[in-house]
Amino acid sequence: MSKVKKRIYNFLRGSFLTDEYASKNWKIIIFIVTLLLFMINSAHNIDKKVILIAKLNKKKRELRAEYVDTGTLLMRIKMESTIREKVKGLKPAKEAPKKIKLIYKKD
């Protein structure tokens, strides 16, 4: 058997995990696996946050549309012509209203 075939065979057999220098290999493998698990966990957390941000943006757009609709409705209700329709028979005053001041005396 050639050297390359022997190395491939030993690698597939897992001899790099059981020979005399295996402790170095195990340390590196455990470190890499730990990093991979940390990376996977981080990716899942980021995905959750992206989904939450998308939901909140959708809710914000809905609330903004409702705010604009409510503001438009309020402006229509406050218009003088709308108020006149509701209180038929009233006419605008010919003179400006007078301000009434109350003075309280403290004894």
C-alpha positions in Angstrom: 0.0 0.0 0.0 1.3 3.5 -0.8 1.8 6.2 1.8 -1.1 8.2 0.6 -3.5 5.3 0.7 -2.2 4.3 4.2 -2.8 7.9 5.5 -6.3 8.0 4.0 -7.1 4.6 5.5 -5.8 5.6 8.9 -7.8 8.9 8.8 -11.0 7.1 7.9 -10.4 4.5 10.6 -10.0 7.3 13.1 -6.5 6.4 14.2 -5.7 10.2 14.7 -8.0 10.0 17.7 -6.5 7.0 19.3 -2.8 7.2 18.7 -0.3 8.6 21.3 -0.6 12.2 20.2 -4.4 12.1 20.3 -4.7 14.4 23.3 -3.7 17.4 21.2 -6.2 16.4 18.5 -9.0 16.0 21.0 -8.3 19.4 22.5 -8.5 21.0 19.0 -11.6 19.1 18.0 -13.4 20.0 21.3 -12.5 23.6 20.8 -13.7 23.7 17.2 -17.0 21.9 18.1 -17.5 24.4 20.9 -17.0 27.3 18.5 -19.4 25.7 16.0 -22.1 25.3 18.6 -21.6 28.9 19.7 -21.9 30.0 16.1 -25.1 28.0 15.5 -26.6 29.4 18.7 -25.8 32.9 17.7 -27.2 32.4 14.2 -30.5 31.2 15.7 -30.7 34.1 18.1 -30.1 36.5 15.2 -32.8 34.9 13.2 -35.3 35.3 16.0 -34.4 38.9 16.4 -34.8 39.6 12.7 -38.3 37.9 12.7 -39.2 40.0 15.8 -38.0 43.2 14.1 -40.1 42.4 11.0 -43.2 41.8 13.1 -42.7 45.1 15.0 -42.2 47.0 11.7 -45.4 45.6 10.4 -47.2 46.6 13.5 -45.7 50.1 13.4 -46.9 50.6 9.8 -50.4 49.4 10.8 -50.5 51.8 13.8 -49.1 54.7 11.6 -51.9 54.1 9.1 -54.5 54.0 11.8 -53.1 57.3 13.3 -53.3 59.0 9.9 -56.9 57.8 9.3 -57.9 59.0 12.8 -56.3 62.3 12.2 -58.1 62.8 8.9 -61.4 61.8 10.5 -60.8 64.3 13.3 -60.1 67.1 10.9 -63.3 66.4 9.0 -65.3 66.4 12.2 -63.8 69.7 13.3 -64.5 71.5 10.1 -67.0 74.4 10.4 -69.2 73.0 7.6 -69.6 69.6 9.3 -70.5 71.3 12.6 -73.0 73.5 10.8 -74.7 70.5 9.3 -75.0 68.9 12.7 -76.5 72.0 14.3 -78.8 73.3 11.6 -80.4 76.7 12.3 -77.3 78.2 14.0 -75.6 81.0 12.2 -72.1 82.4 12.8 -71.9 85.3 15.4 -71.7 88.8 14.0 -69.5 90.0 16.8 -66.5 88.4 18.4 -67.0 86.6 21.7 -66.1 88.4 24.9 -63.6 87.0 27.3 -64.9 86.6 30.9 -62.3 87.0 33.7 -62.9 85.7 37.2 -61.1 87.3 40.0 -60.9 85.4 43.3 -60.2 87.3 46.4 -58.3 85.6 49.2 -59.2 86.7 52.7 
